[in-house]
Amino acid sequence: MHVSDFDFELPEALIAKQPLKKRDASRLLSISENTFDDLHIPDLVSLVQEGDVWVINDTKVIPARLMGKKKSGGKVEVLLLEPLSDDHVWQAWGKSNKPLKEGMLILFADGFSGEVLSRDGKNIEIRLIADDVGHAIEQHGHMPLPPYINRPDSEEDKQRYQTVFAEHQGAVAAPTAGLHLTPELMTKMEDAGATFVHVTLHVGPGTFQPIQVDNTDDHDMHEEAYIISEEAAATINQAKQSGKRIVAVGTTSLRTLEAAGQTGTIKAGSNRTDIFITPGYQFQITDALLTNFHLPKSTLLMLVSALAGQERIKQAYQHAIESKYRFYSYGDAMFIPSFFAQDLTS
């Protein structure tokens, strides 16, 4: 498919740069067969069906942006991506005025530094050095806000760029659909008949990157680690067998479900996935999706187009733009109900 088919123009003013004062204050665009319903996040309660299983991603965002200096004084920015070993070696992206070199020492703070072990373009392997590396990252790292937010992170971001159910550290980007949920709202949804199930997918920055090729067949999808417990798998499989809806809260939950459910049954355990979902994909597990609005020409826009139909998503985004919905990570959300998952794949 042509990547240009997934492009659109978005006014800069509609990009959400700050979170709203209340998590559940965002708007919600609900897609029905012939109309769009303009709702708000608390209206999710009315969209719950008895027996629904809502799957949430409980990954926790680490303050993965490290700002440092070379011995020469040159500024360096390192984005931690994934630990590679127990001795604090990380895969990362490195950015500086001049290319980072193997053996170079980067000072992040007193008692906290990093040694570049290798470099391939912006990709580096770096060994972090501190008495307590985990504490040093927490103390000196910055929240990895997406570049389109275009501002320094704040104390507020440490709370708001994190879901209320975040538990397992490892993500360098938030599962943003989950940012809307509060304990009070989740309780009301449970009272309406929903069950919440946790999975873990450690979100990498590649999830939100626009594709740099012209044809989707030429795109190399990033890989991410996920974990599904035996209990979660059993709950999802039982609901699926009983004809109940499986609702993914966010595209990361959806990718986890589809990666682990290629046979139509969820397989528990730890694994990695580079699943790339585009229009024409036949969904095995997911029946509905809660998601934010995504970047032009991104893999996530292709994913929601596979679920709702490419033309329907174009119409939904145009409606959202005309209705001045807020876009991207701190923006509003949309709900795609189950009848689209059945056969609208074009």
N, C-alpha and C positions, 0 to 999 in steps of 0.2 A: 504494500500500500504506500501511497505517497504521503510523506510526513506533512506536506503543505496542506493536505486535506483537513488537518487538525489545528490549523492556525485560526486566530481570531484577534480582533482589535479590542483592547480593553483600556478605557480611560484611566489615567494614572490615579485620579481621585478615588477610584473604586478599590484600589489596593489597600487592604487594612494594615496600617502600620502599628497600631496599638490594639491590645485587647479591650473589649468592652468592660465596664465596671463589674458586671455580673457575668459569670460563665454562661448561664442559660438565657441570656438576654438576646442572643443572636436570632436572626430571622431564619426561617426554614422554608425552602421551596419543595413542595410535595408534588411529584409527577403523577397525574392520573392519565387514563387512556386518551382523553380528549382535552383536558384542561391542565392548568398549573394552579395550585392552591398556595397562596401566600400565607404562611403560618409563622409561628415562632417556636423555638426549641421546646418550651414546655408542652406544646401540642403533640410532641412525640407520644405522650400517654394515649392520645386518641387514635394513634396509628398502630398501637400494639394489638396483636391478635392473640387470643388464648393459646398457650402452648409455645409461643415464639421462643427461640433461643437466640439471644443477642450476644454476639461474640466480640469481646473487647480485647485490645492489645495492651498488656500491662507492662510493656517495656518502659524504662526510665531513661530520660535524656541526661547524658553527662555534660558537664561544662567543658566541651571538647575543644573550644578555641583557645589556644595558648599564644599570648603575645610576648615575644622575646627579642633579644638582641644578639648579634654576633660579637665576638671579641673586638672587631673593628668598630662596633657601634651601629652597624647597619640593622635596620628593623627586619624582623622575621615573624611571620604568622604561620602557625601550625594548626591544622585541623586533625585531631585524632579520629581515626576511623574504626579501628578494631585491634584489640591486643593479639599479638602473635605468639607470645610465650609468657611463661610465669616470671621471667626476669625483666619484665616491664618494657619489652620491645613491642612497639606499636606500628601498624601500618597507618600512614597519615598522608595528608596533602601539605606541602610546604610552599610558602610564597615569600619571596624577598626580591629586592632590586636586582641582585645578581644570583645566579643559580647556586643552590646549596651544594656543598661538596662533601663527599665521604670523609668522615673523621672530624667534620666541623662540630664545634661545641656551641650550643645556643643557651643563653642564660635567660630563664623566665622570671626568676625571683631569687632572693638570697636563699641558698640551700636547695634550689630547684633548677635543674638544667637538663639538657638533652644532647645526646651524641648522634649525629646522622651516620647511620650504618651503610645506607645505599640510597641511590636516587635514580628514578626513571621518569623524566619529565617533572611533573608536579608531584608524582608519587614518591614517597620516601619511606624508609624504615628508620625508626628513631628509638634509641634506648633512653628512657626517662630515668633521671638520677635524683633521688631525694631520700631522706630517712624514712619517710612514709609517702610513697608515690600517690596512693589514692587520696590521702589528705591534701597533698600539694595540688592535685588536679582540682579538687573541690574548692580549695582556698583561692587559687590563682586563675583557674579556668573561667572562660566566659561562655554563656549559653550560645549555642550555634544557630542563631537566628538566620533564616533564609536571606540571601543577598537582596531580594526585592524589598525587604523591610527597611534597609538602608539607613540604619541608625545604630548607635552602640546599645548593647544590652543593658538592662537595668535590674535593680533588685526585684521589681515586680515580675520580670520575665522568669526569674528562678522559680516562681510559683505558677505563673500562668502559661508558660511554655512547657507544661507538665500536666498530665492528666491526674485526677484525684485518686486514681487507682494504680498509678505508676509504682512498680515494685522492683523489677529486675533491671539493674543498670546495664547499659550497653548501646543505647540509641544515640545517634548524633543528629537526629531530626525527630520532631514530635509526631506521633500518630494523631493528626490534627482533628479528625472528626470526634475523637474522644475528649477533646478539650471542652466541649460543650456540656458534658454530663456532670451533674452534681449528685452527691449522695441522696439528697431529698428527691430529685427527679427520678433517680434509679429506683428508689423505694416505691414511688408512685407507679412506675412502669411495671415493677414486680407485682404490685397489687392489681394491675390491669391484666396480668397473665404472662408476663415475660420472665424468662430466666436468663441471668447473665453468666456467661462462661468466659474464663480467661484463657488466652493464648499469649505467647510471647514471640514477637518478631523484632529484632534489633534493627531499627530503621537506619539505613545509610543515606548519605546525601544524594546518591545517584537516583533515588526515587523521584526527586523533584527536578532533575536536570532535563532541560529540553534536549531532544535528540539532535545530533549534529550531522546526520546523514540524510539523504533524500528519500531512501526507500527503507521501510521498516525491516525488511529482510537483512539489511546490512548493519542493523543495530546490535551491539553486544550488550545485553542486559546485565546490570550489576547483580551481585550475589549477596544474599543476606541470610543470617542464621535465625532459626526459629525453634521453638519448643512447644509441644502440645502434651499435656499430662494425660495419663490413662483415664482419669475421671472426666476431663473435658472431652476427650474423644468419645467416651461412652455416652455422655449426655447428648452430644451432637448427633451421633449415629442413631441413638434411640429416637430422637426427635425426627430425624430424617425418615427413618423407617415408619414412623407414625404419621407421616404426611404433614408435620408441622414446619413452619418457616424457620430457616436459618438466616438471621439478619447479621451481616457484617457491619460492625461499627468501624468504618474507615477502610481504605484500600489495602492497608497493611494486614488487617485481619482477613480480608478477602483473599489476598495472595497466599496467606498462610493456609487458609481452608482449602483453596484449590490446589496448592502444592502438595498438601498432605492427603488429598482426597481424590486423586486421579482415577481411582477405581470405583468411585462413588461411595466409598467408606473412608472415614478419617482414620489415618494410621498415627498412633501416638508415638512420641519420641522426639529426639533432637535431629535436626537435619539442616541443610542449606538449600536455598532456592534461587534460581534466576528466571522464574516463570515470567513470561512476557505475554500479556493478555491483550489481544487486539480484536476488532470486529470479526465475527466468524467463530470465535471461541465458544465451545459448548461447556457451560457451567455445570459442574458435577455436584457441588455442595451448596453454593450461595443462592439464596432466593430473593434477597433484598439487601440494600446498601444505604447506609447513612454516610455521607461524604461531604467534604468542602468543595469549593470550586477550584479547578486546577489550572496550571500554567498552559499557555499555548504550546502545541507541538510536544507535549510531555507524554511519557508512557502512561501516566495516570489518566489523562484525558482520553487516551485510547482505551484504557480499561473500562471507564464508565460508558464509553461509546459502545463497547462490546456488550455491556449489560443492558443498556436502555435503547440501543439503536443509534447509529451515528447521526441521523437526521433529527431524531428526537432530542438528543443532547445539544445539537446546534440551536434548536428552537428554545430549549431550556436556558442556555447561556444567553441567548439574545433577550429573552424575557427578563433574566436576572440583571443584565446590563441596563435595559430600559427601566427596570424597577429599582435601580440603584442598590442592588445587593452588594455587600462587602465581599471581596475576593481573597482567596489564598489562606494561609495558615491561621491568621487571626480573624478570618472573615466568617461569613454565614455558611449555611449548610443546605444540602438537598437530600431528599429521601426518594429512592427509586424502589418502588414496590415490586412484588414478586412476579406479577404477570409479564413484566419485561424480560425476566430471566429465562422464561420458557422458550420463546421462539423469535423475539425481536433482536436479531443479531446483525442487522444491516441498517 
